[in-house]
């Protein structure tokens, strides 16, 4: 399970890194399309975070 958890964390980092340019566009230029992309990325982050929680819980149950 550890590999799966690490893979999910890597995906989270990638999504957050990729969205940084859109955050700059939204904050500095008020680009509405960038705001939409940010919201979409945050929805992806939310899903990945839930997947990490599930993976960790399953790993803990497997050890018990």
C-alpha positions in Angstrom: 0.0 0.0 0.0 2.9 2.4 0.6 3.7 2.6 -3.1 0.1 3.5 -3.9 0.1 6.2 -1.2 3.3 7.7 -2.5 1.9 7.6 -6.0 -1.2 9.5 -4.9 1.0 12.1 -3.1 3.1 12.6 -6.2 -0.1 13.2 -8.2 -1.2 15.8 -5.7 2.1 17.6 -5.9 1.9 17.5 -9.7 -1.6 19.0 -9.8 -0.7 21.7 -7.4 2.5 22.5 -9.3 0.7 22.7 -12.6 -2.0 25.1 -11.2 0.5 27.6 -9.9 0.6 29.5 -13.2 -3.2 29.8 -13.3 -3.1 31.1 -9.7 -0.7 33.9 -10.8 -2.9 34.7 -13.8 -6.0 34.8 -11.6 -4.4 36.9 -8.8 -2.5 39.4 -10.9 -4.6 39.8 -14.0 -8.0 38.7 -12.8 -8.2 36.1 -15.6 -11.6 34.4 -15.1 -10.7 31.3 -17.2 -7.7 30.7 -14.9 -10.1 30.8 -11.9 -12.1 28.1 -13.6 -9.0 26.0 -14.1 -8.1 26.6 -10.4 -11.5 25.3 -9.2 -11.2 22.3 -11.4 -7.7 21.5 -10.1 -8.9 21.9 -6.5 -11.7 19.4 -7.2 -9.0 17.0 -8.4 -7.0 17.7 -5.3 -10.0 17.0 -3.1 -10.5 13.6 -4.8 -6.9 12.6 -4.6 -6.8 13.7 -0.9 -9.8 11.4 -0.2 -8.0 8.6 -2.1 -4.9 9.1 0.2 -7.2 8.9 3.3 -8.7 5.6 2.1 -5.3 4.1 1.2 -3.9 5.0 4.6 -7.0 3.6 6.4 -6.8 0.4 4.4 -3.0 0.0 5.1 -3.7 0.5 8.9 -6.5 -2.1 8.8 -4.2 -4.5 7.0 -1.5 -4.1 9.7 -4.0 -4.7 12.6 
